[in-house]
Amino acid sequence: MESFHFHLQSYRSHKNRVIVPKQVYPAFKQAQTIKYGIKQASIEIMTHQKDDDILYISEDLVTQLHLVHQRTISCFVQGSHILLQPLLGVFTAGFQQDETQALGERTPVFESMAMTGQSYGFDTIFFGYQHINWDNQTIHGLVFSDGEWKDYTFPIPYVIYDRIPNRKVEHHPSIEEAKQKLQEHTIWFNSGFFNKWKTYDQLIQTGQVAHLLPPTVLHPSKDKITEMLDTHKSIYIKPIHGSKGTGIKKCTIHAESTGIECMYYDQDKKVHQRYQQIDQMLKQQFPNGLYGYIAQPEIPLKSKRSSPMDYRVHANKNENNEWEVTAICTKFAGKGSLTTHVKRGGSLHTLDELFDDKESQNIYKKLERSALLVSKALDHKSSSPLGELGFDFGIDEEGKVWLFEANSKPGYALYDHPAFQKEQSMILSYPYRYAKHFYLSLLAE
């Protein structure tokens, strides 16, 4: 495959012609098709002897491919195929009228992402279901360019990155319909959110990673909750469709008192409730029963500064379709907090901030090995492409690694830490590197 960068000029012609500088003609002479997004056309190649950085494309072809906004363009050539300016579509929701906060609190990260994409030769278009024109297969979405957000029309991208912000939005009928129709014509990666039980069930059947999973019970009965509390003294009850700590309840039997303490969040307010009987607790906390929940014992985690800690690990696919660990950070729970989520008072730290070099390297290797094993296992079980995963791991007092959660839409909280702000461009390059894998495969067809 050869790559080029040209200034693009159109000329009047009703024929599908591409006119290339004479000195690069050998690379283009076999080309018979040109692709841009999901659009494709048969072409005829000709040469010119003018400026060696200008690509001439007939007006009819410009219209067919919807190249009306392009002034400069990347071009990849392989055999009989030409691929113009790779596009990455980011399918999301939560668009705002405010030009400085076009995508709400995610705007700064998406701006950094778009700039990273430019350095990799990609245009990035952020869009929702409302931006799609099905009749001419185009998207009138948002592009971040030259320091500002602009409305542009592009053909539907061949590769789309699913960044729908939450489960509730994901089930909006218009979003579900758009997603289903787009998936018929595109490569769509990181589709949907994980179901905690389905993820557990997939991994427990995979010998290489089953040892990382805490004992887990689906749809636990009252008797099972009682048994788990008697055995472990403290358990977590989690909704299988929850994320970001939403809906988690911690139930504990304290040695110094009879009864059960239940701790949870109502909005962002921490709530403690005490019950003398388990029946009382279940009736008030789970009036509709425990169907749709899992129960897990609390793992006694290794502590630092008298606070238990766990670890967030990000893993991404590269252009070779291989998994890499791209970030590892330590998370502390806030004082008396139920989880280590940053929005609930948790804090982020690098390994080097908390451990000496030897221990930091040891922890990194343990977590990297575990994350890569789980990534490959989930990837193998997935019915659609996965390019990015976030994991919450814990290490107990005996040094054993435990997997608490796998997330197909890892959040951006780690970029609040200065060390990861410096790494942001590197981490955000991976969606483009993974998209490149699909474009290279397309050219090879």
N, C-alpha and C positions, 0 to 999 in steps of 0.2 A: 504494500500500500504506500502511495506517495501522497504528501499533503502540500497544499499551496495556499497562498493568501492573495486575493486580487481586489482591485477596485472594480466595481460592477457598473457596467453601462448597458443600457438597452438600445435597440435600434429597430426601425420599422421593418417588420417582416411577418408574414403569416405562416412561415415555416418554423418548425422546432429546431432552431439552429443555435449552437454554442460555438463561438469563435475565440480560439485561444492563441496566445503568443506563439510564434513559430518555434522558439527554442524549447517550449514544453510540450509541443505536439506529440512527440514519441510516447509520453505518458498517457495522452488522451486519445490516441488514434483508434483504439479498440472500443471506446465508450459507445454504448448504444442506448443507455437509460440514464436519467438523472433523477435524483430523489431529494426531496426537501420536506421534512416532517413525514406525514403519511402520504403525501402527494408524490406522484411519479409520472414521468413522461418519456416517450421514445424520442431520441434526438439524432441530429446529424452534426458531426464535428468538422469545423473548418479552421483555418489559421489566418492570422494577421501579422503584419510586420511593424506595427506601431509600438506604443509603450509596452514594455514587457511585464507590466503589473496590471494590465487591464483585461478583463474578461467581458466579452460582448455576448449578450443573450437577447434573442428576438423578443419583441413586445408580447407576442402571443404566448411565448413560453413563460415570460415574467408573470403574465396574468394567470396562466394555468397553475403555476407553482406558488403564486401569491408572494412574490418577491418585492412588492411595491415599496417597502420601507428600507430595503437593504442598499447600502452604499459601498460597504466593504464586506467581503465574505471569505470564510474558510472553505476549502474545497479538498475533498479526499477522493482519490482515484484508485480503483482496484479492478483490473481487467475491463469488463464491459460496463462497469457501474461508476457513476459519479455521485458522491454524496455532498450536498451543500450544507454549510453551517449547521452543525449538530444543535438540536434544540432539546432542552430539558423542560418539560412541563411540570409545574408543582401544583397539584390539585389540592385546594384548601378551602377554607371558609373564614368568615369574620372580617370581610373587607370593610374599610372605614372611608368616610368622605374626606377626612383630614389628610391632606397631601403629605404631611410630615410623619403621619402614623398610619400609613395606608393599610397595614395589617395588624393594627393594635400593638400589643406589647411584644409581639414577635417581629416587628418591623426591623429593628437593628440587626437581628440575626439573618433575616432574609436579605437585607441589603448586603451584608458581608458575603452571604452565599452567592448572590448574583455577581458580585465583583470577582469572587473566586472563580466562578464559572467562566467569566470573560477571559481570565488568564489561562483557562484550559481550552479556549476556542469555542465555548458554548454561549448561546443566547438562552436566557432563563425567562420563562413566562409563567407568572403566578395567576391562577384562574380558578373559578368555581363553576358550578353548573350553569349559572346565569350568563356566563361569558361565551358559551358555545353556540356557534351557528351551524346547525346540523346540515342545512341545505348545501352550503359550499365547503363544509368540513374545515372551518376556520375557528380560531379563538380570538376574541377581542379582550385581551387581558392586560395585566400590569407588568411592566418591565422597569427595572431599576438601571438607569444608564446616565452617565455624566452627572452623578450626584443627585438625581431626582427621579421620582416615579412618573412614568408616562404610560398612556394607553396606546397599545399597538395591536395590530391584527397579524396573526401568524397562522400558517396551516396547523392542524392538530399535530402536536409533536409525536414522534415515533416512540419516545420513552417518557413515561410519566411517573413521578415520585409522589406517592400518597402521603400528604401531611394534613389530613383532616384533623382538627384540634381535639375532638373528644367524641365519645361514643354516642352521646345524644344527637349531635349534629350528623354523625355518620349515618344514622337511621332516618334522616329526613328523606321523604319519598323522592324528591327531585334529585338529591345527591345519589341515592341508590340507583335511580334510573340512568343518570348520566354516567356513573361508574360502570354499570353493566354494558352500556352501549360503547363506551370508549375502550373497554377491555377487549372488544371484538376486533379492534384495529390496531392496538398499541401494545407495547411492552409496559406493564404496570407493576411497579415493585412496592413492597411493603403495604400490601392491601389489608386494610382493616386492623382492628385491635385484637390482641390475644385474649382467649378465654382461659382463665387460670387453670381450670380443671383439665381442659383439653390439652393444654401445654404440659401439665403434670403427667397426664396419661401417656402422652407421646414420649416423654423423657424417661418415665419409669420403665418403659419397655426397651429402652436403649441401654445395653449393658455398660457402656463406657461412661455414662453420666448418671445412672440410677442412684449411685452412692452419694451424689450431691444433694439429693432431695430430702427434705424433712418429712416425717410421716404425715400423711394428708388424708382427710376423710371428706368425701363429697356428700352433700345433703345429710349432715350428721343428725342422728336422733338425740332425744333427751338422754337416753341411756349412754350413748357414745360420748356426749359432752361430759356427763358425770364421770365416766370412766377416765377420760383424758384429764380432767381436772384432778381426780384422785391420784393419777399417775404422775402428771407433770406440774401440777399446782398452778401453772399459768399457760393459757392458750390464746391464740388469735383466731377470730372468726372473720372470714373475708368473703365479700361477694365475688363470684367467679368472673363478673364483667366489670369489676372495679379497676380504677387506675389512680395514681398519684395519692394513694392512701385513703381515698374516699370510701366510706362505708366500713372500714376496719374497726373491729371492737376487740379489746383485750380483756379477758376475763381471768381473774386471779383469786385463788384461795389463800388467805394470809394465815400463817401459823399462829399469830397472836390473837386471832379473832375467828369466830365462826361466821359463816356466810360467804358471799361472793361479792367481789368488787368488779364492776364493769366500767371500763374507761373508753371513751370515744370522742369524736368531734361532732359538734352541731354547728354547721358552717365552719368557721375557724375558731370556735370557742370550745375549749376542752371541758368535758363533762365527766364527773365521777358519780356513779350510782352504786349503792350497796344494797344487797338483798340477803335475806336470811335463808331463802329457799331457791333452788335452781329453777323451779316452776315459775316463781315470780319473775325472775330475771328473763327467762325465755318468753314469757307472755308479754312483758312490757317491751323488751328490746327487739323481739322477732315475732310480732303479732300474726304475721302470715306464715310462720314456720321457717325452717332452715333450708328449704328447697332453694337451690341457686347459691348456696354458700359452701365454703370449705372450712375445715377446722385444722389448725396446725399447732403443735406445742411451741412454746417460746424456747428458743435456743439460747443457752447462757453464753453470750458473746464476749470475746476478749474486750477488755476495757482500757481506756487511756484517760487519765485525768478524772477517774471515777465515773466516766461516762461510757456506756457501751457504744460500739461503732460498727458500721457496716461499710460496704464498698460499692460504688457505682462504676460499672465497667461498660464502655462503649466498644462495639465491634462493627466493622464495616467490610463490605466486599470491595476489592480493587478491580482494575481493568483486566486482570487475569482470572476473574471470577473466583478469587481466593479470599478467605477471611483474614483480617488483621485486627488486632486490638489497637484502638486509636486513643483511648483515654482511660485512666484509672484514677479515681479520687476516693478519699475517705469521707464518710458522713457521720457526724455526731448528732444524736437526738438533742433537741432543746431540753432545758431543765424540766423534768417530769413529763416530757413529751411521749406520745404513743409511738411515733415513727420518726425516722431521720429526715423526712421530707423538709426541704428548705423553707417552703411556705408555712410550715408548722413550727418554725423556730429552729430547725436543724441548721448545721453549718458544714461547709465543704473545706477540705484541706488536701494538699498533695501528700503523697507518702513521705516525701523528703522532709516535710514540715514536722512530722510526728515520729519518724524512726531514723535510726542511724543507717548508713549506707548498706551494711550487710543485711539488716532486717528488712529494709525497704526493697532491696532486690529480691529477697526470698519471698516476700508477700506478692510482689509484682509477678514473679514467675508462676507462683501458685494460681493466682487469679487469671493470668493470661492463659495458662494451660486449660483451666476450667472453662473460661469463656469461649475459647476456640472449640473445645469439645462440644459444648452446648450449642454453639452457633451452627456447627456442621450437622448436629443431630436434628435441630429444628429445620434447617435448610432442607435436609433430606426428606423430612416429613411434610414439608409445605407443598401445597398444590399450586402456588404461584411464587414468583421470584421474591427473595428477601435480600436486601442490600445493606440493611442497618439493623442493629439490635442493641438494646440497653439491658443490663442485668444488675440486679441487687444481690450481692453476695454477702455472706457473713463468715467470719472465722471464729470458731469457738475457743474456749479456754485451753483446749488440748491441741489447737492448731488445725483442726479439720475445717475444710471449706464446705459451706452450705449455700445452695441457690434458693433465694427467697422469691425472686420474681424475674420474669423475662418480659420485655416490653418491645413491641414492634414500632413504637413511636417515642423513642427516648426524648426527654425534655431538654431544655437548653439551660437549665440552672447552673451547670458547671461553668458556663461562660461568665458567670458573675465573679469567678476567681481570677485574679490577675495572671496566674500561670497558664490557665486554659484560654484566657483572652488572647495570649500570644500564640497559642496553638490553634486558634479558631479557624484560620484560613486552611491550615493543613487538614483539620478534621472535616471541614465543610467541602473539601475537594473530593471526598469519596463518592458522594452521589454522582458526580460527573465522571469519575474514573469508572464507576460501575456502569453508567450509561454508555461510556465509550466501548465497554465490552460488547454491548448489544449492537452498537453501530458497526463495530468491526465484524461481528457475526453477520450482520445484514449485508455488508459489502462482499463477504466471502461466499454468499449464497450463489 
